[in-house]
Amino acid sequence: MADKSFKILIIDDSAADRRIYRRFLLAQERFALEISEASSAKVGLELCEEIMPDLIILDYQLPDLDGLSVLEQVQTLMRVPVIFVTGKPEALLLGEAYRRGAVKYISKDTITSASIQEALVDALELN
């Protein structure tokens, strides 16, 4: 049974990836999750203001802005934990993501149900 309910926003241009993340997140039973999705930075930023998420899962490569720019804009809107997801885990990129406010990073190449659930718990319990 879920202890607490949280709003999660997934910002990723890949519908397949969003489905995978949703399935992985809903497989955990610790938290009740209300999951919203955005396929672009613009829609994601609008949803941030509308739903005030407790956690954001953010892809680096988006059609209209890169994830670092979105991360920076999100952090000016609100203090919210962000899990940064990318298929390009370059050290400079990851360092910049953490500098701009990401609390966790997951590589798309190695993402699993366990890794995203662990990142979810860590991010929610840290904040």
URMO-V323059 format. One record per helix or strand of 3 or more residues. SS is the DSSP state (H for helix, E for strand). FROM is the first residue (numbers start at 1). TO is the last residue. Records with the same first field share a line. If there is no record, write none. Layout:
SS: FROM-TO + FROM-TO
This chain:
E: 4-11 + 31-38 + 55-59 + 81-86 + 102-107
H: 15-27 + 41-51 + 67-77 + 91-99 + 113-126
